Amino acid sequence: MKTIDDADFFDKRVIVRVDFNVPMKDGVVTDDTRIRSAIPTIKKLVGDGAKVILMSHLGRPSGNGFEQEYSLEPAARKLSDLIGRPVIFSNDTTGEGAIDKIASMSDGDILVLENLRFDSREKKNDEQFASDLASLADVYVNDAFGTAHRAHASTAGIAKFLPSYAGYLLTREVETITGMLENPVRPFVAVLGGSKVSDKIKVIDNLIDKADTIIIGGAMCFTFLKAQGADVGKSLVEDDWIEPCKAMLQKAKDRDTILLLPVDVVCATEIKSGAEVKVCNAYAIDNNLMGLDIGPKTIENYKLAISEAGSVFWNGPMGVFEIDEFAQGTKAIAEGLASNVDAKTIIGGGDSVAAVNKFNLADKMTFISTGGGASMELVQGDTLPGVAALG
């Protein structure tokens, strides 16, 4: 994978896939984290004297043309504020409008194209659309790790037509996650949560061969517990995945990988703020109750494993952390990672990022991935189309 440090982009038109899929309210960016993440690559290209053309998607438009709420113009304005220089905005993604705007650029200028997904061909990886995007530039750079697991026109197709490089963000994400898998500081502890085993089974399968300890939380733990014969009450269980969970438990035993499951859980009759909660034995939950967070004894067990780790990978909450009554397990995991100052702590995107932000612990983590889906596909051993296209 060639990176932007492998070339000089003076007087080149460089089209860069960034991830400006940022939250907005009333046409104003409310969280500029992803825009900030792209700035080092943008500055490198500007410093080289390139004409920098940025492209991204935003939200889920219909693909039938312009939709005001999904316009990237507010993101272009925010970038201008952050970088302290003018940013040109093109109302078009391809075609004469975009071509004319690019033709008027000087070396070092920055331009943002309108939302890629206003054209349905983007998600279809349409070859003509990829060719049209490529015709706007001399060189392609991918710096959108969050979409690197999608084989779209702007992430995979365009690389067939132009010399292609990885930006700093994409490079750092790939190197950090693959480095963790191939050469972790041990003990290597993986913390996995979330609601569905079916979403994480390939991740668990791959990590059993690489991690020393795997910690399981979130609603998916109940499928594992039921696989061991536990009574889990009304807790969420994927019955079709009980047998695969049995196989994972056996595989972990065969590999001498410790797989930790809850011993107690916080339960309630419904998922709502103010609900009456009860701490239950994880293997004997009352029939009218559902498990919604890990319990205090489990928190102690999990935090002990984290405190002894040399590196920790975390993806997925321990419970319904958006509601205070069921947030203590997720908070405790975040605090455990923050307290182990000697460990390399990697947050694998998604709700785990939201959690460390909620508990104001993001600055205590070694690395926070910008791409939940992409990071998980890397961890489960898959090749990312957006990365493979740069080879």
C-alpha positions in Angstrom: 0.0 0.0 0.0 1.6 3.2 -1.2 1.2 6.2 1.1 1.3 9.9 0.4 4.8 10.1 1.8 5.9 8.1 -1.2 5.2 10.9 -3.7 5.4 14.7 -4.3 2.1 16.1 -5.5 3.3 19.5 -6.8 1.0 20.9 -9.5 -1.1 17.7 -9.5 -4.9 17.6 -9.2 -5.4 15.2 -6.3 -8.8 13.8 -5.6 -9.1 12.6 -2.0 -11.8 10.3 -0.6 -12.4 11.7 2.9 -15.1 10.8 5.5 -17.1 13.9 6.1 -20.2 11.9 7.1 -20.6 14.1 10.2 -23.6 14.9 12.4 -25.5 18.1 11.6 -28.3 20.1 12.9 -30.0 22.9 11.1 -27.2 23.0 8.5 -24.5 23.2 11.2 -21.8 20.5 11.9 -22.3 19.4 15.5 -19.2 17.1 15.7 -16.2 17.9 13.5 -14.0 15.0 14.6 -14.0 13.3 11.2 -13.2 16.6 9.4 -10.3 17.2 11.8 -9.0 13.7 11.2 -8.6 14.5 7.5 -6.6 17.7 8.0 -3.1 16.2 8.2 -3.5 14.6 4.8 -5.0 17.8 3.4 -2.1 19.9 4.8 0.5 17.5 3.3 -1.1 17.8 -0.2 -1.5 21.6 0.1 2.1 21.9 1.3 3.2 20.0 -1.8 1.4 22.5 -4.0 -1.4 20.2 -5.1 -4.9 21.2 -6.1 -6.8 19.2 -3.5 -10.3 17.9 -4.5 -12.2 16.4 -1.6 -15.1 14.0 -2.0 -17.3 12.3 0.6 -20.8 11.0 1.3 -23.1 12.3 4.0 -26.0 10.4 5.4 -28.3 8.2 3.4 -29.9 10.3 0.5 -32.1 8.5 -2.0 -29.6 8.7 -4.8 -31.9 10.6 -7.1 -30.2 13.9 -6.9 -29.8 16.9 -4.6 -31.3 16.8 -1.1 -30.7 19.9 1.0 -30.3 18.1 4.4 -27.5 16.0 3.0 -25.5 18.7 1.3 -21.8 18.8 2.1 -21.6 22.6 2.0 -21.7 23.0 5.8 -18.8 20.5 6.1 -16.9 22.6 3.5 -17.5 25.7 5.7 -16.4 23.9 8.8 -13.2 22.7 7.1 -12.5 26.3 6.1 -12.9 27.4 9.7 -10.6 24.6 11.0 -7.9 25.0 8.4 -7.9 28.7 8.4 -8.1 29.2 4.6 -10.8 29.4 1.9 -12.4 26.2 0.7 -14.2 26.2 -2.6 -17.5 24.3 -2.8 -18.8 22.6 -6.0 -22.6 22.1 -6.2 -21.8 19.3 -8.6 -20.1 16.0 -8.0 -19.0 15.4 -11.6 -19.8 17.0 -14.9 -19.2 20.5 -16.3 -19.9 22.4 -13.0 -17.2 20.4 -11.2 -14.8 20.6 -14.1 -15.1 24.4 -14.4 -14.5 24.9 -10.7 -11.5 22.6 -10.7 -10.1 24.4 -13.8 -10.1 27.7 -11.9 -8.1 26.3 -9.0 -4.5 27.4 -8.2 -1.8 25.2 -6.7 -2.6 24.8 -3.0 -6.4 25.4 -3.3 -8.9 23.1 -1.7 -12.3 22.2 -3.2 -15.1 20.0 -1.8 -17.4 18.2 -4.2 -21.1 17.7 -3.4 -22.3 14.5 -1.8 -21.3 11.4 -3.7 -24.4 9.6 -2.8 -26.7 12.0 -4.6 -25.8 9.8 -7.5 -27.0 6.2 -7.0 -24.0 4.9 -9.1 -21.6 5.6 -6.2 -22.8 2.7 -4.0 -23.1 0.5 -7.1 -19.4 1.0 -7.8 -20.5 2.0 -11.3 -17.5 2.0 -13.6 -18.6 5.0 -15.6 -19.2 7.0 -12.4 -15.7 6.0 -11.1 -14.2 7.0 -14.5 -16.0 10.4 -14.3 -14.6 11.0 -10.8 -11.1 10.0 -12.0 -11.3 12.4 -15.0 -11.3 15.3 -12.5 -7.8 14.6 -11.2 -4.3 13.2 -11.9 -3.9 11.2 -8.7 -6.2 9.5 -6.2 -5.8 9.4 -2.4 -8.0 7.4 0.0 -8.1 8.8 3.5 -11.6 7.5 4.5 -11.0 4.5 6.6 -14.6 4.5 7.8 -15.8 3.5 4.3 -12.8 1.4 3.3 -14.9 -1.8 3.8 -17.3 -0.6 1.0 -16.6 -1.4 -2.6 -18.0 1.9 -3.9 -17.0 4.0 -6.9 -15.1 6.5 -4.8 -13.3 3.8 -2.6 -12.5 1.0 -5.0 -13.6 1.8 -8.6 -11.7 5.0 -9.0 -8.3 3.4 -8.1 -8.4 1.5 -11.5 -8.0 4.8 -13.4 -5.4 6.8 -11.4 -2.2 6.3 -9.5 -3.4 5.7 -5.9 -2.1 6.3 -2.4 -3.3 6.0 1.2 -3.7 9.1 3.3 -2.3 9.5 6.8 -5.6 8.5 8.5 -6.2 5.4 6.5 -2.5 4.4 6.9 -2.6 4.9 10.7 -5.8 2.9 11.1 -4.7 0.0 9.1 -1.2 -0.2 10.6 -2.5 0.2 14.2 -5.2 -2.6 13.9 -3.1 -5.0 11.9 -0.1 -4.4 14.2 -2.3 -5.2 17.2 -3.3 -8.5 15.6 0.1 -9.5 14.3 2.3 -8.4 17.2 0.4 -7.4 20.3 1.9 -6.4 23.6 0.9 -9.3 25.8 -1.3 -10.1 27.6 -3.6 -9.1 24.8 -7.2 -8.7 26.0 -10.2 -8.2 23.7 -13.4 -6.8 25.1 -16.4 -7.4 22.9 -20.0 -6.3 23.5 -23.1 -5.4 21.6 -26.4 -7.0 21.1 -25.9 -9.8 18.6 -23.5 -12.7 18.5 -24.2 -13.0 14.8 -22.5 -9.6 14.3 -19.3 -10.6 16.1 -18.9 -14.4 15.6 -16.2 -14.0 12.9 -14.4 -11.4 15.1 -14.5 -13.8 18.1 -13.4 -16.7 15.9 -10.3 -14.8 14.7 -9.4 -13.3 18.1 -9.4 -16.7 19.8 -6.3 -17.4 17.8 -4.7 -14.1 18.7 -5.8 -12.9 22.1 -4.9 -14.2 25.5 -8.3 -13.3 27.0 -11.6 -12.4 25.4 -14.2 -10.6 27.5 -17.8 -10.9 26.4 -20.5 -8.4 27.4 -23.6 -6.8 26.1 -26.7 -8.8 25.1 -24.7 -11.2 23.0 -23.4 -12.8 26.2 -26.8 -14.4 26.8 -26.5 -16.6 23.8 -23.2 -17.8 25.1 -24.7 -18.3 28.6 -27.6 -20.2 27.2 -25.1 -22.4 25.3 -23.8 -23.3 28.7 -27.3 -24.2 30.0 -28.0 -21.0 31.8 -31.6 -19.7 32.5 -31.5 -16.2 31.0 -35.1 -15.2 31.5 -36.3 -12.7 28.9 -32.8 -11.7 27.9 -32.1 -11.3 24.2 -30.9 -14.7 22.7 -30.2 -15.7 19.2 -31.3 -19.3 19.3 -29.8 -20.0 15.9 -26.4 -19.1 17.2 -26.3 -21.3 20.3 -24.5 -24.1 18.6 -21.8 -21.8 17.1 -21.3 -20.3 20.6 -20.7 -23.8 21.9 -18.2 -24.3 19.2 -16.5 -21.0 20.1 -16.3 -22.0 23.8 -14.7 -25.3 22.9 -12.3 -23.6 20.5 -11.2 -21.2 23.2 -10.6 -24.1 25.5 -8.6 -26.0 22.9 -6.5 -22.9 22.2 -6.0 -22.1 26.0 -7.6 -18.7 25.3 -9.5 -17.4 28.3 -13.1 -16.5 27.4 -14.8 -14.6 30.2 -18.5 -14.4 30.6 -20.6 -12.5 33.1 -21.3 -14.2 36.5 -23.9 -11.6 37.4 -26.0 -9.1 35.5 -28.2 -6.1 36.1 -31.8 -7.0 35.2 -35.2 -5.2 34.8 -38.6 -6.0 33.3 -38.2 -3.2 30.7 -35.7 -1.0 29.0 -36.4 2.5 30.3 -35.0 5.2 32.4 -36.1 4.9 36.0 -36.7 1.1 35.7 -36.4 -0.9 38.9 -33.3 -3.0 38.6 -32.1 -6.2 40.3 -28.7 -7.9 40.2 -29.1 -11.5 39.2 -26.9 -14.6 39.0 -26.1 -14.7 35.2 -27.0 -18.4 35.1 -30.3 -18.0 36.9 -32.3 -15.0 35.8 -36.0 -14.8 36.7 -38.4 -15.6 33.9 -39.9 -12.1 33.9 -36.5 -10.3 33.8 -34.0 -9.4 31.1 -30.3 -8.8 31.5 -29.4 -5.2 30.5 -25.9 -4.7 31.9 -23.1 -6.7 33.5 -23.2 -6.9 37.3 -20.7 -5.7 40.1 -18.9 -9.1 40.4 -18.5 -9.3 36.7 -17.1 -5.7 36.6 -14.5 -6.7 39.1 -13.5 -9.8 37.1 -13.3 -7.8 33.8 -11.4 -4.9 35.3 -8.8 -7.2 36.8 -8.2 -8.8 33.4 -7.9 -5.3 31.8 -5.5 -4.1 34.6 -3.1 -6.9 33.8 -3.2 -6.4 30.0 -0.4 -5.2 27.8 -2.8 -4.3 25.0 -6.6 -4.0 24.9 -9.0 -3.9 22.0 -12.6 -2.8 22.8 -15.6 -2.9 20.6 -19.2 -2.9 21.9 -20.9 -1.7 25.1 -21.5 -4.0 28.1 -25.2 -2.9 28.4 -27.7 -0.3 27.4 -25.3 2.4 28.3 -27.5 5.2 27.0 -29.7 4.7 30.1 -28.0 5.5 33.4 -29.4 2.4 35.2 -27.6 0.1 32.7 -24.5 2.2 32.0 -22.3 1.1 34.9 -20.7 -1.8 33.2 -19.7 0.1 30.1 -18.4 3.0 32.2 -16.3 0.6 34.3 -14.7 -0.9 31.2 -13.9 2.6 29.9 -12.4 3.5 33.3 -10.5 0.3 33.4 -8.9 1.0 30.1 -8.1 4.6 31.1 -6.5 3.4 34.4 -4.1 1.0 32.7 -1.7 3.7 31.6 1.0 1.2 30.5 -1.3 -0.7 28.1 -1.9 0.1 24.4 -5.7 0.7 24.4 -7.5 0.6 21.0 -11.2 1.5 20.7 -12.7 -0.2 17.6 -15.2 2.4 16.6 -19.0 2.5 16.9 -20.7 2.6 20.3 -17.4 2.2 22.2 -16.3 5.5 20.9 -19.6 7.0 22.0 -19.0 5.5 25.4 -15.5 6.9 26.0 -16.8 10.2 24.8 -19.8 10.1 27.1 -17.6 9.3 30.1 -15.0 11.9 29.0 -12.2 9.4 28.8 -11.3 9.6 25.1 -8.0 11.4 25.8 -7.0 8.5 28.0 -7.1 5.9 25.1 -4.1 5.2 22.9 -6.0 5.0 19.7 -9.7 5.5 18.7 -10.7 4.1 15.3 -12.9 6.3 13.1 -14.5 3.3 11.4 -16.5 0.8 13.4 -17.5 -1.5 10.4 -14.1 -1.2 8.7 -12.1 -1.8 11.9 -14.2 -4.9 12.8 -13.8 -6.3 9.3 -10.0 -5.9 9.7 -10.1 -7.6 13.1 -12.1 -10.6 11.7 -9.4 -11.0 9.1 -11.2 -9.7 6.0 -9.6 -7.7 3.2 -11.0 -4.1 2.9 -11.9 -3.2 -0.7 -10.8 0.3 -0.2 -7.4 -0.8 1.0 -7.0 -3.6 -1.5 -7.6 -1.1 -4.3 -4.4 0.7 -3.3 -2.2 -2.3 -3.7 
